[in-house]
């Protein structure tokens, strides 16, 4: 899935560049997790973006919350507390995330 950063109110997000297209690595409560310009996998409100390519990887696991909000992640990132562990520098989460990114780069290069 690819989205273009186009904040509707000119919101200032210094870690994102207006007009840039970003790959979504997950959806959490309908918001998008992507790798920002600083290289971090942050979560951003979905209404800051225009969907450029809505196709999601077939292996994403999707769930819905009590209010119908959507959660979707690839299996390796779809563990409760995964990103909290990543940002707490827990080695298993950091290693898993790096391995996931390497796999995505290989898929992109070989397509």
C-alpha positions as CSV (number, residue, x, y, z in Angstrom):
1,X,0.0,0.0,0.0
2,X,1.3,3.4,-0.9
3,X,0.1,6.8,0.4
4,X,1.0,10.4,-0.5
5,X,1.5,12.8,2.4
6,X,-1.0,15.6,1.8
7,X,-2.0,17.2,5.1
8,X,-5.4,18.8,4.5
9,X,-4.8,21.7,6.9
10,X,-1.1,22.3,6.2
11,X,-0.3,20.4,9.4
12,X,3.4,20.5,10.2
13,X,5.1,17.1,10.5
14,X,8.8,17.7,10.3
15,X,9.5,14.0,9.9
16,X,7.4,13.8,6.7
17,X,7.7,15.6,3.4
18,X,4.6,17.0,1.7
19,X,4.0,15.3,-1.6
20,X,6.3,12.3,-0.8
21,X,4.9,8.8,-1.3
22,X,5.4,6.4,1.6
23,X,4.9,2.7,1.9
24,X,2.5,1.6,4.6
25,X,3.8,-1.2,6.8
26,X,0.7,-1.5,8.9
27,X,-2.7,-0.1,9.8
28,X,-3.6,0.5,13.4
29,X,-7.1,1.8,14.4
30,X,-7.4,2.9,10.8
31,X,-4.1,5.0,11.0
32,X,-1.0,4.2,8.9
33,X,2.3,3.0,10.2
34,X,5.1,3.9,7.8
35,X,8.8,4.6,7.8
36,X,9.2,8.4,8.1
37,X,12.0,10.6,6.8
38,X,14.0,9.9,9.9
39,X,13.8,6.2,9.3
40,X,11.4,5.4,12.2
41,X,8.2,3.3,11.9
42,X,5.7,5.8,13.3
43,X,2.0,5.8,13.3
44,X,0.2,8.8,11.6
45,X,-3.5,9.8,11.2
46,X,-4.9,8.4,8.0
47,X,-6.5,11.7,7.0
48,X,-3.0,13.2,6.4
49,X,-2.6,11.0,3.3
50,X,-4.0,10.3,-0.1
51,X,-4.0,6.6,-1.1
52,X,-2.0,6.2,-4.2
53,X,-2.0,2.4,-4.3
54,X,-4.5,0.5,-2.1
55,X,-3.1,-2.9,-2.8
56,X,-1.9,-4.6,0.4
57,X,0.3,-7.6,0.8
58,X,-1.7,-10.8,0.8
59,X,-0.1,-12.0,4.0
60,X,-1.4,-9.1,6.2
61,X,-3.5,-10.2,9.1
62,X,-6.5,-8.1,9.6
63,X,-8.7,-7.6,12.7
64,X,-11.5,-5.1,13.6
65,X,-12.0,-3.4,16.9
66,X,-15.2,-2.9,18.8
67,X,-16.0,0.3,16.9
68,X,-15.1,-1.2,13.5
69,X,-11.6,0.3,13.4
70,X,-9.2,-1.8,11.3
71,X,-5.9,-3.3,12.4
72,X,-3.7,-5.0,9.7
73,X,0.0,-6.0,9.9
74,X,2.2,-8.6,8.3
75,X,2.5,-11.6,10.6
76,X,6.0,-10.9,11.9
77,X,4.9,-7.4,13.1
78,X,1.5,-8.4,14.3
79,X,2.3,-9.2,17.9
80,X,0.8,-7.3,20.9
81,X,3.3,-4.7,22.1
82,X,5.6,-5.3,19.1
83,X,6.3,-1.6,18.4
84,X,6.5,-0.8,22.1
85,X,9.3,-3.4,22.3
86,X,10.9,-2.1,19.2
87,X,11.1,1.5,20.6
88,X,12.3,0.1,23.9
89,X,15.2,-1.4,22.0
90,X,14.4,-4.9,22.9
91,X,16.8,-7.1,20.8
92,X,14.2,-9.6,19.5
93,X,11.8,-6.8,18.2
94,X,14.7,-4.8,16.7
95,X,16.0,-8.0,15.0
96,X,12.6,-9.0,13.7
97,X,11.9,-5.5,12.3
98,X,15.3,-5.3,10.6
99,X,14.7,-8.8,9.1
100,X,11.2,-7.6,7.9
101,X,12.7,-4.5,6.2
102,X,15.4,-6.6,4.5
103,X,12.8,-9.0,3.2
104,X,10.8,-6.0,1.8
105,X,13.8,-4.6,0.1
106,X,14.5,-8.0,-1.6
107,X,10.9,-8.3,-2.8
108,X,11.0,-4.8,-4.2
109,X,14.3,-5.4,-6.0
110,X,13.3,-8.7,-7.5
111,X,9.8,-7.7,-8.7
